[in-house]
């Protein structure tokens, strides 16, 4: 065994040992940036309000939280858990065994760390952690980011101390007396960004004098959006528009080939500094996950949403429609993206009045202190015990 491997295992083992200095809180969940980045924002707010707090993340082995959380400076423990595979039922055969194994792993983590509270932020890794904590009488808190609550959160919400939600109308999913409307936490580097458009565009090697479109399908990419852009990639240059195209890993190689030699396009699988991408963009193409929407409200950008068509209970469509009804965004169905998306974006790029109208309306929906409100609620509860 190498010295590096030994050190890595020792670090992981010590991560779940409570220091005993103050409160101890576990934050569970992940799977996508939409869960991970808000979780980190909540952790930062907890640290700011209670510097002596012990924090431990629990996520799914092999998922992006195992990389992003340590990069943010927090320890994380991975458990062996997977979600239900809707596209291939045979792949779910091992799911009960993984769930049982994850509960055993969670038991060990909680026995070592002895948390005063557990916060679930969504993603299938949050379920066994909160379920076990509730069985042991440990206070639990839930953050439900979407306008339609998932089945796991609905089940866990019955025994939670508080359920933090993005907006009104969630009483049909959770006990009304447990609900606190906070909005969705947005990354601090986006909320407090001061980078200007010119500097931001230069960071992508593009021209500040040219209208710029940002296409982002989230941390994992968006097949429908990528295919629509690929089919009409030449039209951007023909119309004098440049493109920042975040593809996700599955489509990255294809996009690189398509964009070879195109000086008006930057493409990559992931954008580390999203504050730069938002600052550079005049118009945004995006999925309509709750966290993407929260960020776009804060940065006040005209956006064309293409909801993920297979989201549970079509919650991405519900999310996007909420803004469309307020004249704060446009929406195009994933099934119609190839035919309509690029032409709609080009049309919007030429209509400055409509851009300004969308910017003003989406900006009215921005919430910038959700992380602080959530942290204060959790710490307030712990301080009263």
Phi and psi in degrees as a GROMACS rama.xvg file:
@    title "Ramachandran Plot"
@    xaxis  label "Phi"
@    yaxis  label "Psi"
@TYPE xy
-72.8913  159.631  UNK-2
-62.6122  -36.698  UNK-3
-65.7149  -42.4534  UNK-4
-64.4786  -42.544  UNK-5
-60.6595  -45.0532  UNK-6
-63.1158  -39.255  UNK-7
-62.7725  -42.649  UNK-8
-69.1814  -36.0843  UNK-9
-66.2469  -38.7678  UNK-10
-64.0631  -42.6381  UNK-11
-65.9953  -40.4395  UNK-12
-64.7871  -38.3688  UNK-13
-78.6924  -16.3807  UNK-14
-61.6138  -35.1367  UNK-15
-98.2779  23.3423  UNK-16
-105.135  119.815  UNK-17
-69.5618  138.385  UNK-18
-78.8608  -25.5061  UNK-19
85.7611  6.69612  UNK-20
-77.0462  -34.7904  UNK-21
-161.328  -149.459  UNK-22
-63.7679  155.414  UNK-23
-130.425  127.769  UNK-24
-132.493  135.366  UNK-25
-100.573  135.735  UNK-26
-113.547  118.957  UNK-27
-116.93  138.156  UNK-28
135.288  -178.605  UNK-29
146.521  -146.645  UNK-30
102.673  -42.7568  UNK-31
-137.056  164.927  UNK-32
-60.4532  -28.0105  UNK-33
-63.852  -22.3336  UNK-34
-99.3785  -38.8037  UNK-35
-71.0266  -49.3689  UNK-36
-66.2187  -40.4864  UNK-37
-62.8717  -36.2418  UNK-38
-61.9474  -41.7604  UNK-39
-66.2497  -37.5894  UNK-40
-61.6552  -41.831  UNK-41
-64.2595  -42.3105  UNK-42
-60.3159  -43.513  UNK-43
-61.9154  -40.226  UNK-44
-67.3576  -38.8074  UNK-45
-61.7908  -43.4076  UNK-46
-64.5397  -38.5551  UNK-47
-66.53  -40.7604  UNK-48
-83.7681  -23.2583  UNK-49
-142.427  81.5853  UNK-50
-56.4611  -26.9469  UNK-51
-86.5977  4.4594  UNK-52
-68.8184  144.223  UNK-53
-96.6472  127.101  UNK-54
-122.221  138.15  UNK-55
-138.022  129.891  UNK-56
-93.0672  147.175  UNK-57
-127.638  125.889  UNK-58
-137.977  -172.795  UNK-59
-93.7264  131.17  UNK-60
-58.3719  136.989  UNK-61
86.8034  -7.14617  UNK-62
-95.3735  168.888  UNK-63
-67.6139  -19.5782  UNK-64
-63.1956  -27.1445  UNK-65
-67.6443  -17.3428  UNK-66
-102.598  -45.9513  UNK-67
-72.2098  -36.0259  UNK-68
-66.3188  -49.5283  UNK-69
-59.6491  -33.9193  UNK-70
-62.4453  -28.6609  UNK-71
-84.941  -3.36473  UNK-72
96.1361  16.1818  UNK-73
-118.737  146.757  UNK-74
-75.8853  150.523  UNK-75
-142.025  143.853  UNK-76
-112.676  135.142  UNK-77
-99.527  142.146  UNK-78
-121.032  157.519  UNK-79
-88.6076  95.854  UNK-80
-145.921  147.244  UNK-81
-140.499  155.612  UNK-82
-86.6794  170.573  UNK-83
-71.1781  128.682  UNK-84
-91.3985  107.124  UNK-85
-76.1824  -22.2423  UNK-86
-88.1045  -21.8468  UNK-87
-143.044  98.6544  UNK-88
-62.2569  -31.6792  UNK-89
-64.1772  -26.3713  UNK-90
-72.8027  -8.4311  UNK-91
-92.4113  1.44413  UNK-92
-58.9441  -39.3893  UNK-93
-84.936  -2.48666  UNK-94
-59.1536  -45.7148  UNK-95
-59.6609  -36.7306  UNK-96
-69.1198  -39.8138  UNK-97
-65.2727  -38.4187  UNK-98
-64.7347  -43.3901  UNK-99
-63.0585  -44.0948  UNK-100
-62.8077  -38.8227  UNK-101
-65.1872  -36.9354  UNK-102
-65.0204  -37.8626  UNK-103
-66.4186  -40.1217  UNK-104
-65.6827  -42.1975  UNK-105
-62.2518  -41.1107  UNK-106
-57.2445  -44.8899  UNK-107
-64.3906  -41.7293  UNK-108
-63.6944  -46.3394  UNK-109
-69.7938  -32.048  UNK-110
-68.1269  -34.2887  UNK-111
-78.6729  -43.4696  UNK-112
-85.1029  -28.5524  UNK-113
50.4245  64.1291  UNK-114
-71.4172  149.132  UNK-115
-81.9724  -22.6996  UNK-116
-160.014  158.379  UNK-117
-129.158  132.565  UNK-118
-112.479  125.793  UNK-119
-102.333  129.906  UNK-120
-112.79  7.49175  UNK-121
100.688  166.232  UNK-122
92.9068  148.168  UNK-123
-66.9381  -16.9663  UNK-124
-73.1696  -15.1263  UNK-125
-76.7128  -26.7086  UNK-126
-62.6222  -54.9205  UNK-127
-62.7574  -30.3604  UNK-128
-69.1834  -50.2049  UNK-129
-69.6746  -36.4722  UNK-130
-62.6173  -45.2412  UNK-131
-67.3042  -42.2181  UNK-132
-60.5269  -42.8884  UNK-133
-64.6941  -36.9764  UNK-134
-64.7818  -27.3412  UNK-135
-97.4652  6.67376  UNK-136
76.7928  17.9682  UNK-137
-85.2381  129.117  UNK-138
-57.9872  135.286  UNK-139
-124.63  149.445  UNK-140
-130.272  146.706  UNK-141
-125.157  137.805  UNK-142
-111.623  115.321  UNK-143
-103.867  110.133  UNK-144
-82.8402  -25.862  UNK-145
-92.6108  165.482  UNK-146
-81.9745  -7.56809  UNK-147
-130.068  113.164  UNK-148
-73.6817  139.943  UNK-149
-73.2393  163.718  UNK-150
-62.7923  -40.0622  UNK-151
-62.138  -46.9327  UNK-152
-65.7285  -35.7226  UNK-153
-62.1303  -41.6915  UNK-154
-67.1472  -45.7564  UNK-155
-70.1861  -28.9257  UNK-156
-62.7579  -23.2388  UNK-157
-63.5438  -32.5105  UNK-158
-110.379  4.66027  UNK-159
-75.3807  152.313  UNK-160
-69.8784  -47.6614  UNK-161
-141.702  148.08  UNK-162
-119.942  113.03  UNK-163
-88.1348  127.606  UNK-164
-126.932  161.544  UNK-165
-76.9041  -33.6646  UNK-166
-155.508  -173.495  UNK-167
-73.771  169.675  UNK-168
84.2146  17.9325  UNK-169
-97.2554  5.13313  UNK-170
-65.622  -17.4769  UNK-171
-77.9353  -9.89366  UNK-172
-110.174  -30.63  UNK-173
-131.819  156.12  UNK-174
-56.9498  122.265  UNK-175
-54.159  -34.2844  UNK-176
-70.5152  -13.6448  UNK-177
-97.079  -8.51483  UNK-178
-82.3403  135.96  UNK-179
-130.735  117.008  UNK-180
-78.6491  115.409  UNK-181
-120.025  -18.6475  UNK-182
82.6906  -177.178  UNK-183
-105.554  133.472  UNK-184
-63.92  134.513  UNK-185
-113.475  140.643  UNK-186
-52.2292  135.169  UNK-187
-59.2532  -35.1455  UNK-188
-68.5732  -16.9009  UNK-189
-90.1299  -45.4636  UNK-190
-59.5999  -41.069  UNK-191
-104.208  15.8216  UNK-192
-65.0404  137.968  UNK-193
-121.441  5.70095  UNK-194
-68.2285  137.859  UNK-195
-86.4147  164.744  UNK-196
-60.4684  -45.3183  UNK-197
-61.6602  -48.8938  UNK-198
-61.8786  -40.3174  UNK-199
-64.4389  -44.2741  UNK-200
-64.8343  -39.6683  UNK-201
-61.0438  -32.0409  UNK-202
-66.3085  -17.6986  UNK-203
-102.696  5.71553  UNK-204
71.9414  26.8749  UNK-205
-112.283  -179.456  UNK-206
-102.008  118.421  UNK-207
-62.4563  -18.9109  UNK-208
-82.6219  -2.5747  UNK-209
-110.964  140.382  UNK-210
-57.5909  133.201  UNK-211
-122.397  129.698  UNK-212
-110.104  132.802  UNK-213
-105.156  125.902  UNK-214
-113.95  119.071  UNK-215
-134.181  126.533  UNK-216
-102.124  19.5929  UNK-217
86.5588  178.766  UNK-218
-63.9526  -24.4317  UNK-219
-103.207  -1.18398  UNK-220
87.9367  171.52  UNK-221
-142.706  108.911  UNK-222
-58.9717  -47.5599  UNK-223
-62.1716  -41.9045  UNK-224
-66.8385  -46.6831  UNK-225
-59.2132  -43.8454  UNK-226
-68.1222  -34.9628  UNK-227
-66.0139  -43.4432  UNK-228
-67.0107  -42.6687  UNK-229
-58.679  -41.2955  UNK-230
-67.9081  -26.0282  UNK-231
-121.399  23.8177  UNK-232
-58.5809  -34.5977  UNK-233
-70.3832  -22.829  UNK-234
-67.8776  -27.8489  UNK-235
-61.8509  -47.8937  UNK-236
-66.5527  -39.456  UNK-237
-61.3762  -32.3344  UNK-238
-96.3922  6.93832  UNK-239
72.1284  36.235  UNK-240
-120.063  140.543  UNK-241
-108.79  160.089  UNK-242
-133.101  131.627  UNK-243
-104.268  111.921  UNK-244
-116.836  101.637  UNK-245
-92.1293  116.272  UNK-246
-101.049  -21.7569  UNK-247
80.8404  157.474  UNK-248
-61.4524  -41.2909  UNK-249
-59.1512  -29.5317  UNK-250
-107.555  1.35508  UNK-251
-61.6162  -46.1538  UNK-252
-64.2198  -42.6941  UNK-253
-61.1931  -44.2442  UNK-254
-64.177  -39.3695  UNK-255
-59.7121  -41.8696  UNK-256
-67.0036  -44.8038  UNK-257
-61.834  -33.8181  UNK-258
-97.9367  3.52959  UNK-259
-57.6078  124.622  UNK-260
84.8319  -3.86531  UNK-261
-89.1148  108.279  UNK-262
-74.8106  -12.4687  UNK-263
-94.0554  6.95536  UNK-264
-129.017  130.031  UNK-265
-107.706  132.399  UNK-266
-136.235  144.569  UNK-267
-165.414  161.301  UNK-268
-76.572  -26.5279  UNK-269
-150.926  143.241  UNK-270
-110.666  113.206  UNK-271
-70.3154  -42.701  UNK-272
-103.287  82.9488  UNK-273
-65.9434  -24.5878  UNK-274
-61.5846  -33.8634  UNK-275
-68.2645  -43.0761  UNK-276
-63.4838  -43.0299  UNK-277
-65.9586  -40.9399  UNK-278
-65.0998  -33.1908  UNK-279
-74.9457  -28.389  UNK-280
-80.1693  137.752  UNK-281
-91.9103  -30.8742  UNK-282
-140.914  147.434  UNK-283
-124.412  138.352  UNK-284
-107.153  130.387  UNK-285
-154.143  152.434  UNK-286
-65.3827  169.404  UNK-287
-118.369  43.8055  UNK-288
-64.475  155.442  UNK-289
-58.6893  -39.8508  UNK-290
-73.8409  -36.0526  UNK-291
-60.0283  -43.0216  UNK-292
-63.173  -44.6606  UNK-293
-58.1629  -42.7897  UNK-294
-68.1487  -40.5791  UNK-295
-68.3849  -30.8067  UNK-296
-65.2324  -40.7771  UNK-297
-66.8911  -43.1927  UNK-298
-84.2255  -8.65109  UNK-299
57.5839  61.6367  UNK-300
-115.435  141.593  UNK-301
-63.4402  130.282  UNK-302
-135.489  143.071  UNK-303
-111.051  112.804  UNK-304
-87.6545  140.197  UNK-305
-124.994  90.6342  UNK-306
-60.6869  142.574  UNK-307
-65.405  120.079  UNK-308
-73.001  -16.5361  UNK-309
-106.898  14.7911  UNK-310
-64.396  143.879  UNK-311
-54.5337  131.41  UNK-312
56.0345  23.5521  UNK-313
52.1656  37.9333  UNK-314
-66.253  -26.5979  UNK-315
-68.1372  -35.3172  UNK-316
-66.7729  -40.728  UNK-317
-61.9027  -43.9646  UNK-318
-57.71  -49.7785  UNK-319
-66.049  -41.0423  UNK-320
-61.5452  -32.2386  UNK-321
-57.2959  -39.1194  UNK-322
-80.6702  -39.1254  UNK-323
-59.6095  -40.3909  UNK-324
-65.8987  -19.4897  UNK-325
-101.741  13.7424  UNK-326
52.8764  40.0583  UNK-327
-111.7  -0.00502097  UNK-328
-169.736  165.953  UNK-329
-108.761  158.628  UNK-330
-139.202  137.922  UNK-331
-130.072  132.969  UNK-332
-64.3129  146.47  UNK-333
-57.5456  -38.4142  UNK-334
-67.8896  -17.9849  UNK-335
-107.484  2.94375  UNK-336
-62.9158  -43.1498  UNK-337
-58.7195  -37.5999  UNK-338
-83.1104  -36.8396  UNK-339
-114.96  -23.5531  UNK-340
-62.0133  -56.0118  UNK-341
-65.4275  -40.3329  UNK-342
-64.277  -36.7311  UNK-343
-66.0626  -42.0384  UNK-344
-66.0673  -42.1139  UNK-345
-63.2845  -40.1459  UNK-346
-62.7027  -42.071  UNK-347
-66.6491  -35.7485  UNK-348
-62.2927  -26.5477  UNK-349
-93.1219  -2.90758  UNK-350
-115.31  87.7151  UNK-351
-65.3178  -36.1524  UNK-352
-63.3857  -43.2639  UNK-353
-66.4051  -38.2126  UNK-354
-58.4132  -47.8025  UNK-355
-63.4376  -37.6617  UNK-356
-64.2743  -45.3951  UNK-357
-65.7236  -40.4167  UNK-358
-60.4367  -46.0635  UNK-359
-63.7984  -42.8331  UNK-360
-72.7537  -38.8174  UNK-361
-71.473  -32.2155  UNK-362
-64.672  -28.5387  UNK-363
-66.3708  -19.5475  UNK-364
-94.2531  2.06258  UNK-365
-70.9493  139.119  UNK-366
-128.871  125.818  UNK-367
-113.818  -3.78907  UNK-368
-120.421  20.6691  UNK-369
-59.2278  -40.8086  UNK-370
-61.6066  -41.6548  UNK-371
-67.1566  -38.7609  UNK-372
-66.0771  -42.4904  UNK-373
-63.5279  -47.0389  UNK-374
-60.3261  -43.6  UNK-375
-63.681  -37.9524  UNK-376
-66.3942  -44.7661  UNK-377
-64.1822  -48.5817  UNK-378
-66.8367  -35.8169  UNK-379
-61.9747  -40.5468  UNK-380
-64.5161  -46.012  UNK-381
-65.3584  -35.629  UNK-382
-70.4252  -21.6641  UNK-383
-85.3328  -12.3867  UNK-384
